[in-house]
Amino acid sequence: MAVMKLIHVGFGNIVNAGKIIAIVSPDSAPVRRLVSQAKSDGRTIDATQGRKTKSVIVMENDRIVLSALLPETIRGRAVAESEPEQDEE
């Protein structure tokens, strides 16, 4: 059975790390258009809890997750989750 890796994206919200395509900053015009289109189509999941969006997570299922955490923070959590634990000897 496959193990589903989950990462915390802020304020108690969690996403499936295996379904993430990209984690990007919301500052560029193309990303703003992507978010705007996703909002109008109802494909956006807002995990910011009313705070400023600092990262946009593009998922495999054509969903867009908005997070108040920096992309570097989410990347660090995703990398930490994917590394196998090593036993201390």
Backbone as XML, in Angstrom:
<?xml version="1.0"?>
<chain id="A" units="angstrom">
  <residue number="1" name="MET">
    <atom name="N" x="0.844" y="-1.177" z="0.000"/>
    <atom name="CA" x="0.000" y="0.000" z="0.000"/>
    <atom name="C" x="0.891" y="1.241" z="0.000"/>
  </residue>
  <residue number="2" name="ALA">
    <atom name="N" x="0.591" y="2.212" z="-0.827"/>
    <atom name="CA" x="1.388" y="3.437" z="-0.932"/>
    <atom name="C" x="1.143" y="4.328" z="0.274"/>
  </residue>
  <residue number="3" name="VAL">
    <atom name="N" x="2.229" y="4.929" z="0.744"/>
    <atom name="CA" x="2.139" y="5.836" z="1.884"/>
    <atom name="C" x="1.943" y="7.254" z="1.357"/>
  </residue>
  <residue number="4" name="MET">
    <atom name="N" x="0.931" y="7.937" z="1.862"/>
    <atom name="CA" x="0.652" y="9.300" z="1.433"/>
    <atom name="C" x="1.431" y="10.265" z="2.327"/>
  </residue>
  <residue number="5" name="LYS">
    <atom name="N" x="2.283" y="11.103" z="1.718"/>
    <atom name="CA" x="3.048" y="12.100" z="2.461"/>
    <atom name="C" x="2.245" y="13.391" z="2.509"/>
  </residue>
  <residue number="6" name="LEU">
    <atom name="N" x="2.034" y="13.911" z="3.698"/>
    <atom name="CA" x="1.282" y="15.144" z="3.886"/>
    <atom name="C" x="2.211" y="16.217" z="4.418"/>
  </residue>
  <residue number="7" name="ILE">
    <atom name="N" x="2.040" y="17.459" z="3.929"/>
    <atom name="CA" x="2.834" y="18.560" z="4.457"/>
    <atom name="C" x="1.912" y="19.680" z="4.919"/>
  </residue>
  <residue number="8" name="HIS">
    <atom name="N" x="2.351" y="20.336" z="5.956"/>
    <atom name="CA" x="1.613" y="21.432" z="6.567"/>
    <atom name="C" x="1.868" y="22.696" z="5.743"/>
  </residue>
  <residue number="9" name="VAL">
    <atom name="N" x="0.809" y="23.378" z="5.306"/>
    <atom name="CA" x="0.945" y="24.588" z="4.504"/>
    <atom name="C" x="0.458" y="25.829" z="5.254"/>
  </residue>
  <residue number="10" name="GLY">
    <atom name="N" x="0.310" y="25.691" z="6.564"/>
    <atom name="CA" x="-0.034" y="26.833" z="7.390"/>
    <atom name="C" x="-1.425" y="26.775" z="7.978"/>
  </residue>
  <residue number="11" name="PHE">
    <atom name="N" x="-1.533" y="27.222" z="9.240"/>
    <atom name="CA" x="-2.811" y="27.376" z="9.937"/>
    <atom name="C" x="-3.639" y="26.098" z="9.985"/>
  </residue>
  <residue number="12" name="GLY">
    <atom name="N" x="-2.957" y="24.969" z="10.191"/>
    <atom name="CA" x="-3.650" y="23.697" z="10.321"/>
    <atom name="C" x="-4.074" y="23.070" z="9.011"/>
  </residue>
  <residue number="13" name="ASN">
    <atom name="N" x="-3.642" y="23.619" z="7.899"/>
    <atom name="CA" x="-3.998" y="23.087" z="6.585"/>
    <atom name="C" x="-2.881" y="22.181" z="6.081"/>
  </residue>
  <residue number="14" name="ILE">
    <atom name="N" x="-3.273" y="21.063" z="5.471"/>
    <atom name="CA" x="-2.325" y="20.045" z="5.042"/>
    <atom name="C" x="-2.669" y="19.632" z="3.606"/>
  </residue>
  <residue number="15" name="VAL">
    <atom name="N" x="-1.616" y="19.418" z="2.784"/>
    <atom name="CA" x="-1.827" y="18.939" z="1.416"/>
    <atom name="C" x="-1.007" y="17.676" z="1.180"/>
  </residue>
  <residue number="16" name="ASN">
    <atom name="N" x="-1.420" y="16.915" z="0.187"/>
    <atom name="CA" x="-0.715" y="15.699" z="-0.205"/>
    <atom name="C" x="0.529" y="16.101" z="-0.991"/>
  </residue>
  <residue number="17" name="ALA">
    <atom name="N" x="1.713" y="15.843" z="-0.439"/>
    <atom name="CA" x="2.969" y="16.245" z="-1.081"/>
    <atom name="C" x="3.179" y="15.535" z="-2.418"/>
  </residue>
  <residue number="18" name="GLY">
    <atom name="N" x="2.631" y="14.344" z="-2.566"/>
    <atom name="CA" x="2.795" y="13.594" z="-3.802"/>
    <atom name="C" x="2.013" y="14.162" z="-4.971"/>
  </residue>
  <residue number="19" name="LYS">
    <atom name="N" x="1.089" y="15.059" z="-4.712"/>
    <atom name="CA" x="0.265" y="15.646" z="-5.770"/>
    <atom name="C" x="0.709" y="17.053" z="-6.169"/>
  </residue>
  <residue number="20" name="ILE">
    <atom name="N" x="1.775" y="17.559" z="-5.559"/>
    <atom name="CA" x="2.242" y="18.915" z="-5.864"/>
    <atom name="C" x="3.036" y="18.914" z="-7.163"/>
  </residue>
  <residue number="21" name="ILE">
    <atom name="N" x="2.676" y="19.828" z="-8.060"/>
    <atom name="CA" x="3.413" y="20.012" z="-9.308"/>
    <atom name="C" x="4.425" y="21.136" z="-9.137"/>
  </residue>
  <residue number="22" name="ALA">
    <atom name="N" x="3.987" y="22.253" z="-8.518"/>
    <atom name="CA" x="4.875" y="23.410" z="-8.362"/>
    <atom name="C" x="4.459" y="24.226" z="-7.148"/>
  </residue>
  <residue number="23" name="ILE">
    <atom name="N" x="5.460" y="24.899" z="-6.568"/>
    <atom name="CA" x="5.230" y="25.866" z="-5.492"/>
    <atom name="C" x="5.865" y="27.159" z="-5.970"/>
  </residue>
  <residue number="24" name="VAL">
    <atom name="N" x="5.046" y="28.177" z="-6.231"/>
    <atom name="CA" x="5.547" y="29.412" z="-6.839"/>
    <atom name="C" x="5.126" y="30.636" z="-6.043"/>
  </residue>
  <residue number="25" name="SER">
    <atom name="N" x="5.849" y="31.720" z="-6.275"/>
    <atom name="CA" x="5.524" y="33.003" z="-5.670"/>
    <atom name="C" x="4.365" y="33.632" z="-6.438"/>
  </residue>
  <residue number="26" name="PRO">
    <atom name="N" x="3.456" y="34.317" z="-5.761"/>
    <atom name="CA" x="2.284" y="34.894" z="-6.442"/>
    <atom name="C" x="2.549" y="36.250" z="-7.081"/>
  </residue>
  <residue number="27" name="ASP">
    <atom name="N" x="3.799" y="36.690" z="-7.149"/>
    <atom name="CA" x="4.112" y="38.044" z="-7.585"/>
    <atom name="C" x="4.098" y="38.271" z="-9.093"/>
  </residue>
  <residue number="28" name="SER">
    <atom name="N" x="4.309" y="37.245" z="-9.891"/>
    <atom name="CA" x="4.392" y="37.458" z="-11.339"/>
    <atom name="C" x="2.998" y="37.527" z="-11.972"/>
  </residue>
  <residue number="29" name="ALA">
    <atom name="N" x="2.914" y="38.205" z="-13.083"/>
    <atom name="CA" x="1.640" y="38.367" z="-13.793"/>
    <atom name="C" x="1.045" y="37.026" z="-14.249"/>
  </residue>
  <residue number="30" name="PRO">
    <atom name="N" x="1.851" y="36.100" z="-14.793"/>
    <atom name="CA" x="1.260" y="34.817" z="-15.199"/>
    <atom name="C" x="0.644" y="34.040" z="-14.034"/>
  </residue>
  <residue number="31" name="VAL">
    <atom name="N" x="1.288" y="34.092" z="-12.872"/>
    <atom name="CA" x="0.734" y="33.388" z="-11.711"/>
    <atom name="C" x="-0.527" y="34.079" z="-11.234"/>
  </residue>
  <residue number="32" name="ARG">
    <atom name="N" x="-0.544" y="35.404" z="-11.270"/>
    <atom name="CA" x="-1.762" y="36.142" z="-10.899"/>
    <atom name="C" x="-2.925" y="35.763" z="-11.815"/>
  </residue>
  <residue number="33" name="ARG">
    <atom name="N" x="-2.656" y="35.638" z="-13.118"/>
    <atom name="CA" x="-3.698" y="35.227" z="-14.067"/>
    <atom name="C" x="-4.166" y="33.802" z="-13.776"/>
  </residue>
  <residue number="34" name="LEU">
    <atom name="N" x="-3.221" y="32.924" z="-13.471"/>
    <atom name="CA" x="-3.550" y="31.537" z="-13.137"/>
    <atom name="C" x="-4.478" y="31.480" z="-11.922"/>
  </residue>
  <residue number="35" name="VAL">
    <atom name="N" x="-4.145" y="32.245" z="-10.883"/>
    <atom name="CA" x="-4.961" y="32.272" z="-9.663"/>
    <atom name="C" x="-6.326" y="32.878" z="-9.950"/>
  </residue>
  <residue number="36" name="SER">
    <atom name="N" x="-6.355" y="33.967" z="-10.717"/>
    <atom name="CA" x="-7.616" y="34.623" z="-11.048"/>
    <atom name="C" x="-8.541" y="33.684" z="-11.816"/>
  </residue>
  <residue number="37" name="GLN">
    <atom name="N" x="-7.981" y="32.962" z="-12.781"/>
    <atom name="CA" x="-8.777" y="32.020" z="-13.574"/>
    <atom name="C" x="-9.275" y="30.873" z="-12.691"/>
  </residue>
  <residue number="38" name="ALA">
    <atom name="N" x="-8.405" y="30.378" z="-11.812"/>
    <atom name="CA" x="-8.794" y="29.285" z="-10.921"/>
    <atom name="C" x="-9.895" y="29.731" z="-9.961"/>
  </residue>
  <residue number="39" name="LYS">
    <atom name="N" x="-9.821" y="30.978" z="-9.480"/>
    <atom name="CA" x="-10.866" y="31.493" z="-8.593"/>
    <atom name="C" x="-12.204" y="31.560" z="-9.315"/>
  </residue>
  <residue number="40" name="SER">
    <atom name="N" x="-12.178" y="32.032" z="-10.555"/>
    <atom name="CA" x="-13.437" y="32.153" z="-11.300"/>
    <atom name="C" x="-14.020" y="30.778" z="-11.639"/>
  </residue>
  <residue number="41" name="ASP">
    <atom name="N" x="-13.156" y="29.762" z="-11.777"/>
    <atom name="CA" x="-13.615" y="28.407" z="-12.080"/>
    <atom name="C" x="-13.944" y="27.592" z="-10.830"/>
  </residue>
  <residue number="42" name="GLY">
    <atom name="N" x="-13.646" y="28.133" z="-9.654"/>
    <atom name="CA" x="-13.898" y="27.410" z="-8.412"/>
    <atom name="C" x="-12.878" y="26.334" z="-8.112"/>
  </residue>
  <residue number="43" name="ARG">
    <atom name="N" x="-11.660" y="26.467" z="-8.632"/>
    <atom name="CA" x="-10.609" y="25.467" z="-8.428"/>
    <atom name="C" x="-9.601" y="25.890" z="-7.366"/>
  </residue>
  <residue number="44" name="THR">
    <atom name="N" x="-9.860" y="27.003" z="-6.677"/>
    <atom name="CA" x="-8.912" y="27.535" z="-5.706"/>
    <atom name="C" x="-9.264" y="27.078" z="-4.297"/>
  </residue>
  <residue number="45" name="ILE">
    <atom name="N" x="-8.238" y="26.695" z="-3.554"/>
    <atom name="CA" x="-8.380" y="26.370" z="-2.140"/>
    <atom name="C" x="-7.564" y="27.408" z="-1.385"/>
  </residue>
  <residue number="46" name="ASP">
    <atom name="N" x="-8.238" y="28.246" z="-0.615"/>
    <atom name="CA" x="-7.568" y="29.336" z="0.101"/>
    <atom name="C" x="-7.209" y="28.872" z="1.511"/>
  </residue>
  <residue number="47" name="ALA">
    <atom name="N" x="-5.906" y="28.632" z="1.735"/>
    <atom name="CA" x="-5.420" y="28.181" z="3.040"/>
    <atom name="C" x="-4.684" y="29.305" z="3.766"/>
  </residue>
  <residue number="48" name="THR">
    <atom name="N" x="-5.001" y="30.557" z="3.428"/>
    <atom name="CA" x="-4.287" y="31.698" z="4.015"/>
    <atom name="C" x="-4.910" y="32.197" z="5.306"/>
  </residue>
  <residue number="49" name="GLN">
    <atom name="N" x="-6.135" y="31.791" z="5.603"/>
    <atom name="CA" x="-6.856" y="32.265" z="6.781"/>
    <atom name="C" x="-6.941" y="33.789" z="6.806"/>
  </residue>
  <residue number="50" name="GLY">
    <atom name="N" x="-7.112" y="34.405" z="5.653"/>
    <atom name="CA" x="-7.277" y="35.848" z="5.556"/>
    <atom name="C" x="-5.988" y="36.640" z="5.489"/>
  </residue>
  <residue number="51" name="ARG">
    <atom name="N" x="-4.863" y="35.968" z="5.508"/>
    <atom name="CA" x="-3.578" y="36.659" z="5.447"/>
    <atom name="C" x="-3.111" y="36.796" z="4.002"/>
  </residue>
  <residue number="52" name="LYS">
    <atom name="N" x="-2.018" y="37.522" z="3.812"/>
    <atom name="CA" x="-1.485" y="37.745" z="2.469"/>
    <atom name="C" x="-0.982" y="36.424" z="1.878"/>
  </residue>
  <residue number="53" name="THR">
    <atom name="N" x="-1.294" y="36.202" z="0.606"/>
    <atom name="CA" x="-0.823" y="35.010" z="-0.091"/>
    <atom name="C" x="0.658" y="35.170" z="-0.407"/>
  </residue>
  <residue number="54" name="LYS">
    <atom name="N" x="1.468" y="34.256" z="0.088"/>
    <atom name="CA" x="2.913" y="34.291" z="-0.163"/>
    <atom name="C" x="3.382" y="33.167" z="-1.074"/>
  </residue>
  <residue number="55" name="SER">
    <atom name="N" x="2.534" y="32.149" z="-1.275"/>
    <atom name="CA" x="2.882" y="31.090" z="-2.211"/>
    <atom name="C" x="1.624" y="30.489" z="-2.821"/>
  </residue>
  <residue number="56" name="VAL">
    <atom name="N" x="1.807" y="30.000" z="-4.034"/>
    <atom name="CA" x="0.737" y="29.346" z="-4.785"/>
    <atom name="C" x="1.211" y="27.926" z="-5.068"/>
  </residue>
  <residue number="57" name="ILE">
    <atom name="N" x="0.410" y="26.957" z="-4.655"/>
    <atom name="CA" x="0.757" y="25.554" z="-4.849"/>
    <atom name="C" x="-0.134" y="24.998" z="-5.948"/>
  </residue>
  <residue number="58" name="VAL">
    <atom name="N" x="0.486" y="24.546" z="-7.032"/>
    <atom name="CA" x="-0.244" y="23.965" z="-8.157"/>
    <atom name="C" x="-0.272" y="22.456" z="-7.944"/>
  </residue>
  <residue number="59" name="MET">
    <atom name="N" x="-1.480" y="21.903" z="-7.917"/>
    <atom name="CA" x="-1.664" y="20.483" z="-7.640"/>
    <atom name="C" x="-1.984" y="19.708" z="-8.921"/>
  </residue>
  <residue number="60" name="GLU">
    <atom name="N" x="-1.759" y="18.390" z="-8.883"/>
    <atom name="CA" x="-2.035" y="17.524" z="-10.029"/>
    <atom name="C" x="-3.497" y="17.526" z="-10.442"/>
  </residue>
  <residue number="61" name="ASN">
    <atom name="N" x="-4.396" y="17.656" z="-9.517"/>
    <atom name="CA" x="-5.825" y="17.564" z="-9.803"/>
    <atom name="C" x="-6.411" y="18.880" z="-10.313"/>
  </residue>
  <residue number="62" name="ASP">
    <atom name="N" x="-5.559" y="19.758" z="-10.840"/>
    <atom name="CA" x="-5.967" y="21.037" z="-11.418"/>
    <atom name="C" x="-6.485" y="22.012" z="-10.365"/>
  </residue>
  <residue number="63" name="ARG">
    <atom name="N" x="-6.112" y="21.798" z="-9.123"/>
    <atom name="CA" x="-6.464" y="22.720" z="-8.039"/>
    <atom name="C" x="-5.281" y="23.633" z="-7.756"/>
  </residue>
  <residue number="64" name="ILE">
    <atom name="N" x="-5.589" y="24.812" z="-7.239"/>
    <atom name="CA" x="-4.591" y="25.795" z="-6.846"/>
    <atom name="C" x="-4.785" y="26.051" z="-5.355"/>
  </residue>
  <residue number="65" name="VAL">
    <atom name="N" x="-3.726" y="25.855" z="-4.564"/>
    <atom name="CA" x="-3.795" y="26.091" z="-3.126"/>
    <atom name="C" x="-3.016" y="27.356" z="-2.820"/>
  </residue>
  <residue number="66" name="LEU">
    <atom name="N" x="-3.669" y="28.307" z="-2.140"/>
    <atom name="CA" x="-3.023" y="29.552" z="-1.743"/>
    <atom name="C" x="-2.574" y="29.412" z="-0.295"/>
  </residue>
  <residue number="67" name="SER">
    <atom name="N" x="-1.314" y="29.789" z="-0.015"/>
    <atom name="CA" x="-0.773" y="29.652" z="1.326"/>
    <atom name="C" x="-0.131" y="30.955" z="1.777"/>
  </residue>
  <residue number="68" name="ALA">
    <atom name="N" x="-0.160" y="31.204" z="3.081"/>
    <atom name="CA" x="0.466" y="32.383" z="3.660"/>
    <atom name="C" x="1.923" y="32.115" z="4.028"/>
  </residue>
  <residue number="69" name="LEU">
    <atom name="N" x="2.421" y="30.904" z="3.749"/>
    <atom name="CA" x="3.821" y="30.587" z="4.002"/>
    <atom name="C" x="4.644" y="30.854" z="2.753"/>
  </residue>
  <residue number="70" name="LEU">
    <atom name="N" x="5.925" y="31.156" z="2.943"/>
    <atom name="CA" x="6.821" y="31.382" z="1.808"/>
    <atom name="C" x="7.067" y="30.075" z="1.055"/>
  </residue>
  <residue number="71" name="PRO">
    <atom name="N" x="7.303" y="30.155" z="-0.255"/>
    <atom name="CA" x="7.585" y="28.934" z="-1.020"/>
    <atom name="C" x="8.766" y="28.141" z="-0.462"/>
  </residue>
  <residue number="72" name="GLU">
    <atom name="N" x="9.794" y="28.837" z="0.031"/>
    <atom name="CA" x="10.970" y="28.164" z="0.585"/>
    <atom name="C" x="10.608" y="27.342" z="1.818"/>
  </residue>
  <residue number="73" name="THR">
    <atom name="N" x="9.683" y="27.850" z="2.623"/>
    <atom name="CA" x="9.250" y="27.142" z="3.827"/>
    <atom name="C" x="8.519" y="25.855" z="3.453"/>
  </residue>
  <residue number="74" name="ILE">
    <atom name="N" x="7.636" y="25.945" z="2.487"/>
    <atom name="CA" x="6.882" y="24.763" z="2.057"/>
    <atom name="C" x="7.822" y="23.755" z="1.396"/>
  </residue>
  <residue number="75" name="ARG">
    <atom name="N" x="8.758" y="24.236" z="0.591"/>
    <atom name="CA" x="9.729" y="23.351" z="-0.043"/>
    <atom name="C" x="10.542" y="22.607" z="1.009"/>
  </residue>
  <residue number="76" name="GLY">
    <atom name="N" x="10.985" y="23.337" z="2.029"/>
    <atom name="CA" x="11.747" y="22.709" z="3.098"/>
    <atom name="C" x="10.965" y="21.621" z="3.795"/>
  </residue>
  <residue number="77" name="ARG">
    <atom name="N" x="9.691" y="21.850" z="4.014"/>
    <atom name="CA" x="8.849" y="20.847" z="4.651"/>
    <atom name="C" x="8.643" y="19.641" z="3.740"/>
  </residue>
  <residue number="78" name="ALA">
    <atom name="N" x="8.481" y="19.894" z="2.452"/>
    <atom name="CA" x="8.289" y="18.796" z="1.498"/>
    <atom name="C" x="9.560" y="17.954" z="1.394"/>
  </residue>
  <residue number="79" name="VAL">
    <atom name="N" x="10.710" y="18.596" z="1.380"/>
    <atom name="CA" x="11.982" y="17.869" z="1.304"/>
    <atom name="C" x="12.206" y="17.079" z="2.589"/>
  </residue>
  <residue number="80" name="ALA">
    <atom name="N" x="11.919" y="17.689" z="3.732"/>
    <atom name="CA" x="12.092" y="17.000" z="5.010"/>
    <atom name="C" x="11.189" y="15.776" z="5.100"/>
  </residue>
  <residue number="81" name="GLU">
    <atom name="N" x="9.992" y="15.867" z="4.545"/>
    <atom name="CA" x="9.061" y="14.738" z="4.571"/>
    <atom name="C" x="9.522" y="13.607" z="3.663"/>
  </residue>
  <residue number="82" name="SER">
    <atom name="N" x="10.216" y="13.944" z="2.563"/>
    <atom name="CA" x="10.590" y="12.919" z="1.601"/>
    <atom name="C" x="11.892" y="12.211" z="1.961"/>
  </residue>
  <residue number="83" name="GLU">
    <atom name="N" x="12.691" y="12.799" z="2.857"/>
    <atom name="CA" x="13.948" y="12.167" z="3.260"/>
    <atom name="C" x="13.655" y="11.044" z="4.249"/>
  </residue>
  <residue number="84" name="PRO">
    <atom name="N" x="14.273" y="9.884" z="4.021"/>
    <atom name="CA" x="14.054" y="8.778" z="4.971"/>
    <atom name="C" x="14.770" y="9.073" z="6.288"/>
  </residue>
  <residue number="85" name="GLU">
    <atom name="N" x="14.144" y="8.619" z="7.359"/>
    <atom name="CA" x="14.758" y="8.805" z="8.673"/>
    <atom name="C" x="15.923" y="7.848" z="8.822"/>
  </residue>
  <residue number="86" name="GLN">
    <atom name="N" x="17.020" y="8.347" z="9.394"/>
    <atom name="CA" x="18.198" y="7.506" z="9.610"/>
    <atom name="C" x="18.329" y="7.214" z="11.094"/>
  </residue>
  <residue number="87" name="ASP">
    <atom name="N" x="18.624" y="5.977" z="11.400"/>
    <atom name="CA" x="18.817" y="5.585" z="12.790"/>
    <atom name="C" x="20.182" y="6.036" z="13.257"/>
  </residue>
  <residue number="88" name="GLU">
    <atom name="N" x="20.241" y="6.547" z="14.480"/>
    <atom name="CA" x="21.521" y="6.929" z="15.063"/>
    <atom name="C" x="22.176" y="5.685" z="15.626"/>
  </residue>
  <residue number="89" name="GLU">
    <atom name="N" x="23.467" y="5.562" z="15.404"/>
    <atom name="CA" x="24.183" y="4.387" z="15.907"/>
    <atom name="C" x="25.123" y="4.767" z="17.002"/>
  </residue>
</chain>
